Amino acid sequence: MRIVAGDKHFRELNEEINTCSDTEIELDNVCGQRYICSGLSGKKVTIHGIPGNALCCYLDGCDVEVLGNAQDATGDTMNDLSPNVGDPNSYIPEYKAFLVNVEKAK
């Protein structure tokens, strides 16, 4: 399923994500919405844009790919962590390299 975030309030966007029956979700036009994928499990979410603070907090067994950038507190309270090797040229703290798969936007 594809969801256009646009100017949706983060509560509305997260409600759509959490109630979606699809296991693969693409979010387009994300711009600062907080708490995306909070407490989510069993889904693969691809984010196009810049998610706000607390991305993936309390994440439990979910794959999240950000094609863009991310704000503060990304993945700071994940329950299930699969480390990825970060890009050494991205200038992010070392611990966050294990929380976010950094890729160049297409």
N, C-alpha and C positions, 0 to 999 in steps of 0.2 A: 504494500500500500504506500502511496505517496501522499504526504501531508505538507501543505504549504503553511509555514509558520507565520510569515509576514508580520503583521502587527498584533497578532494574537497575544493575549496575556498569558504568562507562563502557566497559570492554573488550567486554563482552557486547553492549551497545547498538551500539557502532561496528561490531562484527562483523556484526550484523544489517543495518545500513545498507549496509556495503560489499559484502555478498554478495547483497543484494536485486536481483532482475533487473528490477524496475519502474524506470522513469525518473522517476516522481513519487512522493515519499515524504512522509507527514505524521507528525510525531512529537508525541505527546500526553504531557502530564504530565511534561515535562522539568524536572528540579530539580537543577542543579549538575553534571550529567555533563560531563566534560571531553573535549576533542579531537573533538567531534562534527563529522563531515564532513571529517576530516583526510585529505588526499590524494585526495579524491573528485573525480571528473570526470564530465560527461555526465548529471547528474541535477538535478532540481529538488526541494529539500527545504524543507518548511514546518515550523517549530518552534513549538509552543505551550508556553510556559513560560519558564524561565530556564536557558539552557545555561551550562555552566561555562567555565573558562579555556580558552584556545587554540581557540576555535570557529573552524573553517574554516582551520586552519593547513595550509599546503601545498596549498590548494584550487587546482584547475586546470580551469577551464571548467565550473563548476557554479553554479546559482542557489540561494541560501539566503535564506529569509525568516523572520525571528524575530518572532513575535507575542507580545511580552513584553519582557523586558530581557535583557542579556547581561553576563557578567562580564569580567574583565581579558583582555587580549591577543586580542581579537576580530579575526580576519583579519590578524594582524600579519605573516604570511609567505605571503600569497596570491601565486600566480603569474599569474593572469588577473584583472584588476580592471576592473569596469564601474562608474564612479562614479554614485552617486545623490545627489540633493540632500537634505541632512539637515534635520530640524526645528530651527529656531533656538531653540526653547523647551525642548529636551531636555537641555541642559547637558552635552554630551559634547565631548571635544576635537575640534577642527576636522578633524583628519586622519581620525578615526573616522567622521565624517559621510559620507566617501567609501567606507567599508567596510561599513556596515550601513544597510539601508533601515528607518528608524524609523517605525513606524505604531502608532496607538492600538489596543490589544487590543479584540477584539469581544466 
